[in-house]
Amino acid sequence: MLKSEINVSQIRTLAGQYAAGELHACIRQALDTGASSCLLIVDQAEAISLLSMAGFVRARMEQDAISVSQALRILGRKMRSLTKGP
């Protein structure tokens, strides 16, 4: 089960350190092997979740030429909209 708290610092670091394509490759690696060279976390579900969020942030940064802070705000809005009921 995923933690209810999101490690924004770790997402920020990953999004700053890796390109969107590299993060996608790390997600694929984690799914295929259970480990990722981008992130050393034992809990595979948590690792994939963090890598996915970092990948989203980095893709927005690259696509829209925005800062990591702006991309994190977009991620936050999307996540909040998912938790709201219909």
C-alpha positions as CSV (number, residue, x, y, z in Angstrom):
1,M,0.0,0.0,0.0
2,L,1.3,3.5,-0.8
3,K,2.0,6.0,1.9
4,S,-0.5,8.8,2.1
5,E,2.3,11.4,2.2
6,I,4.1,12.3,-0.9
7,N,7.8,13.0,-0.8
8,V,7.9,16.2,-2.8
9,S,11.6,16.7,-2.2
10,Q,12.4,13.3,-3.8
11,I,10.1,14.1,-6.8
12,R,11.8,17.5,-7.2
13,T,15.3,15.8,-7.1
14,L,14.4,13.1,-9.6
15,A,12.7,15.6,-12.0
16,G,15.8,17.8,-11.8
17,Q,18.3,14.9,-12.2
18,Y,16.7,12.9,-15.0
19,A,15.1,13.6,-18.4
20,A,11.5,12.4,-18.9
21,G,12.7,9.5,-21.1
22,E,15.2,8.4,-18.5
23,L,12.5,8.4,-15.9
24,H,10.3,6.3,-18.2
25,A,13.1,3.8,-18.7
26,C,13.6,3.6,-14.9
27,I,9.9,2.9,-14.5
28,R,10.1,0.1,-17.1
29,Q,13.2,-1.2,-15.3
30,A,11.4,-1.2,-11.9
31,L,8.4,-3.0,-13.5
32,D,10.6,-5.6,-15.2
33,T,13.2,-6.3,-12.5
34,G,11.8,-5.0,-9.3
35,A,14.6,-2.5,-8.9
36,S,15.5,0.8,-10.6
37,S,18.9,2.5,-11.2
38,C,17.3,5.9,-10.7
39,L,15.9,5.3,-7.2
40,L,16.9,2.9,-4.5
41,I,13.7,2.0,-2.6
42,V,12.8,-1.5,-1.5
43,D,9.1,-1.0,-1.9
44,Q,8.5,-1.4,-5.6
45,A,5.1,0.2,-5.5
46,E,6.5,3.3,-3.8
47,A,9.4,3.5,-6.2
48,I,7.1,3.3,-9.3
49,S,4.8,5.9,-7.8
50,L,7.6,8.3,-7.1
51,L,9.2,7.7,-10.5
52,S,5.8,8.2,-12.2
53,M,5.2,11.5,-10.5
54,A,8.7,12.7,-11.2
55,G,8.3,11.6,-14.9
56,F,5.0,13.7,-15.1
57,V,6.7,16.7,-13.6
58,R,9.8,16.4,-15.9
59,A,7.6,15.9,-18.9
60,R,5.6,19.1,-18.1
61,M,8.9,21.0,-17.6
62,E,10.2,19.9,-21.0
63,Q,6.8,20.3,-22.8
64,D,5.8,23.6,-21.5
65,A,9.3,25.1,-20.6
66,I,8.2,25.7,-17.0
67,S,10.1,25.4,-13.7
68,V,10.0,22.4,-11.5
69,S,7.9,24.4,-9.0
70,Q,5.3,25.2,-11.6
71,A,5.2,21.5,-12.7
72,L,4.8,20.3,-9.1
73,R,1.8,22.7,-8.7
74,I,0.2,21.2,-11.8
75,L,0.8,17.7,-10.4
76,G,-0.7,18.7,-7.1
77,R,-3.8,20.1,-8.8
78,K,-4.3,16.9,-10.8
79,M,-3.9,14.8,-7.7
80,R,-6.4,16.8,-5.7
81,S,-8.9,16.6,-8.6
82,L,-8.6,12.8,-8.5
83,T,-9.4,12.6,-4.8
84,K,-12.5,14.7,-5.1
85,G,-15.7,12.7,-5.6
86,P,-18.0,13.2,-8.6
